[in-house]
Amino acid sequence: MTTIQDYTVERGIGALLHFTREDNLASILERGLLCRDVLEREGQSRFNDQYRLDRTKAICLSIQAPNYKMFYPLRQANLEENWVVIGVNPEVLWMLSCAFCSSNAASNAVTAIPLQERMGLPAFMAMYDDWGDNTRDTLGLAPAYPTNPQAEVLVLERIAPQHILGVATNGALAQQRIQQIHPGINVIVSSTYFTPRADYAHWQNS
């Protein structure tokens, strides 16, 4: 019988991704990724999304590519900030409690589905279904990419530091700075994580 782990391997999923301000790295590398509820109780107030409509008791990750429809406008609204993309081992998909969202987790189409129904293998596999007229063949997607670029995984518990694969940045200077501040962490330069997916034109009106 197929499991979430089997399907992850079959799809060739190499990483889950979480974008954040570079200033948050020290805490994340020490404590892991924490849900917003925990951070708010500790008095932190700088979040990527000021109005989480999906779930504040979860950590939002994307599969293989960041949600550029959220990441790009966020960077444009905060040009003074340095941003990074954190790579998370896909093992969290089967080791931790996760809910799978075929589109943005805050969308009406997703929030209308009870959380329990968004958990488990069928919900995970549904992230790779065709999306209306946007079929996977039309989009030309590699197997690891969910169909909708805003598809999200909600991790319902802390992601410990040992699950973190490394950090991606968009320039050599940022890479050098992070390596100096956080020696030992794998830091790569990847423009891919800071640009839209190749199929972006198909999703401009969605």
N, C-alpha and C positions, 0 to 999 in steps of 0.2 A: 504494500500500500504506500502511495506517495506521501511524503511528509513535507513540511515547510522547508526543512533542510534540503531534501531531495530537489524540490522545485527551485530553490535558490541556486544550487549547483547546476541544475539543468539550464537555467537562464544565464549562467555565467556572471552572476552579480558579484562585483568585486568590492563594493563599498556602499555604505549609507552615508549621507552627507548632512551636515548642519552648519549653516553660516552664522557668524557672530562677529562682534567687534573684537579686534585684536586685544583690547584691554581686558577682555574676559578670559583670556587664555590661561593666565596663572591659576585662577580658581578652578577652571575646567580640568587642567592637567593634574591638579592636586586632588580634586574631589570628584571629578567626573561631571557628566551632564546631569543637571537637576531640573525638575519641573518648575514651572513658574510659581506655583503655590508656595513651594519651599523658599524660593528666592524672595518672594514678597514678604513672607513671615520674617525673613532676616533683614528686611528693610531695603532691599535692592529695588530700584525703580526704572532701570534702563533696559528696556526689552525691545526686541525686533518689531513686535507688533503690539501697539498699545491697547488694542481692543481684541483680545483673543475671543473669538466667537465659537471656537471648536471645543477646546478642553484645556484648562489651566493646570490640570493634574497630569499632563503628559508632555513628553519631549517630542518635538516635530522633526522628523528626518525625511529626506527624499532619497530616492534610489538612483545611484549612478550619475545623476546630474542635479545641481541645485534647482529649486523652483525659481527660475529667472524672473517670472512675472511678479514675484514678491521681492527677490533679491535686488534687481536692478533699480526699481523705484526707491527702495530703502536706501541704497547707496547714493542715489541722486539727491535725496532729501537730507543726507548727512555726509556731505562732501568732505568735511573736516575729519571724518573718522577713517581709521584703517580697518579693513575687513579681512577675515580669513574664512576658509571653508575647512571644517574639521571632518576627517574621514573616520568612520566608525565601522568596525568589523561586522559583516553581515550576520555573524553568529547570533547577534542580539535578536534577530528575527525569530529564532526558535528557542533561545535561552531565556528571554524576557517576555513579559506580557505585552503584546502588541495589538493594535487595531490598524486595519488597512483601509485606506481611503482612496478610491479611484480618481477623485478630483480633490480640489482644495478642501481641507478638513472643515473649514468654516462655511462652505457653500450650503445652501438649503438642501440640495440633492443629497449631500452626505449627512448633514445633521439630522435629517428626517429618518435615517436608518439607525435603529438602536445600536448602542456600542457593542453589545454582545454579538450582534449579527455582522459586525465589521471585524471580528476576530476569527482566526482559524484559516485553514488552507483555502477554502472556496473564496473567501474575501481577498486573500493574497493573490490568487490566480486571476481574480476579476480585474486587478489592476492592469492586466495585459490583454483584456478584451478590446475589440474594436470599439471606437467611440463615435457612434453615428456614422457620418460620411467619412470620418477620419479613420480609415482602416490602417492597420499596421503595414500592409503592403504599400498603400499610398504614401504613408509617412516615411517609409524606408528606414524604420527603426531597427537598431541592433537588438538582439533578444533581451539584453539586460534592462533596457529602458522601459519603464511603464508607458502605457499609451499616452495618457494625458500628462503634460509636463508639470501640472500642479498636483499630481498624485502624491500622497503623503503617508508615512508610517507614523502612528502615534505610539510611542513607547511609554508604558504606564508605570514605569519604575525607574529608579536611578540607573544611569549607564556609567558603570565604574571605569576608572582610568585605563584599566587593562584592555578594555574594548576599543580604545582609541588607536587608530592606525597611524595618524599623523595629521599634518596641517598643510593646506594648499594656500598660496598667496599669488598675487598677480604681478610680482616684480622681484628682481634680484635683490634690491636694497631691502625690501621687506623681509625677504628670506634670510638675509644675513643678520638683520636686526633680531628676528625671532630666534634664530639659532644661537645668537650671543646671549639673549635673555633666558632662553630655555634650552640649554645644551642637552643633547641626547634625544630630543624629539625629531622625528623625521619631518622635514619641511621641503616641499616641492614648489616650483613655480609652474602654474598651470593657467593659461589664459582661457582654456576651455570652461573652467568652472566660473568664470566671470563674464561669459557671453551666453546668449540664448542658444537653445538647442537648434540643430540644423533644420528642424521642421517648424520653426517658429511662425512662418508665414501662414501655416494652416490653422493657427490658434489665435490670430490677431483679434478676432471678434468674439472670442469666448473667454 
